[in-house]
């Protein structure tokens, strides 16, 4: 690209954690320019947020509908919109931008109801546009390395999938203090039918399917609300059955003291195992049966071209959360740039999660909630 891609943002204004992360990620490889926003449902806060980000006053909007309509009419209008809002405000903005020919980058889960996800999938297919779902952990170099190793047969047939994502930040009733992030994540009207499982459990589920290439067909789930008075689950434990015959377990929790952001994936096949942890993301442990364990470093011995594609700095300089987030933005930029320049995109950029992953995530949430309500009965994900 000979210029930056013009970016707009919905949500993510003052007081929003994830909006700042999106903006940093978009800037990291210098391929985007934020030019417009509807940054809050409160018009005063939206305009104050836009001023702090140095947006032109005329491109600060009170709502996403106005933003989509007016930006689509400009010759220099936005080419892609980031949606960084609570779950219940993903569907309508995404559909509005797609309808006006604007690509979309959306936070996960894709919607807060399965019906909306299915409707949005139809809209994406009809539009032919890029729709990226921000499962940012797939942007880590060694997550992509692990996926390639599984696909190459380095582990043999996968037998066991262990994935967990514990945190501790909701161990107390933080939502009752007015803390914004806790308030919407524990509110069924804004989060949907699932709390912890929708917020971080979907990351664990997607990571397991992304790396293994397997399809989880059913779950036996127990969702629990440990904090008194909380409306949604804050802990989830479940068994997983994969169509290949592999078996797994998934644990996600926001009430596990001592855990900050401990996403971890362990895979065991007939020939070898893999172990990756988000809090130590630059190392991947490979354990061939009967051989010494091998530690694969992000930019060191054993790392492949797919890991190099998602890396920015030399060996010995750690890359982490912001860079993984930025990798999704960089790959989306390559896909959009290829369309603008009438060429094929770099195939390495096509690992970005999309609407199919979004629908899978919503089916997973729906099945997990239904299973838990049925006393952890086995429940099909695609039913």
Buried (B, 14 or more C-beta within 10 A) or exposed (E): EEEBBBBBBBBBBBEBEBBBBBBBBBBBBEBBEBBBBBBBBEBEBBBBBBEEBEBEEEBBBBBBEEBBBBBBEEEEBBBBBBBBBBBBBBBBBBBBBBBBEBBBBBBBBBBBBBEBBBBBBEBBEEBEBBBBBBBBBBBBBBBBBBBBBBEEEBBBEBBEBBBBBBBBBBBEBBBEEEBEBBBBBBBEEBBBBBBBBBBBBBBBBBBBBBBBEBEBBBBBBBBBBEBEEBEBBBBBBBBBBBEBEBBBBBBBBBBBEEBEEBBBBBBBBEEBBBBBBBEBBBBBBBBBEEEEEEEBBBBBEBBBEBBBBBBBEEEEEEBEBBBBBBBBBBBBBBBBBBBEEEEEBEEBBEBBBBBEBBBBBBBBBBBBBBBBEEEBEBBEBEE
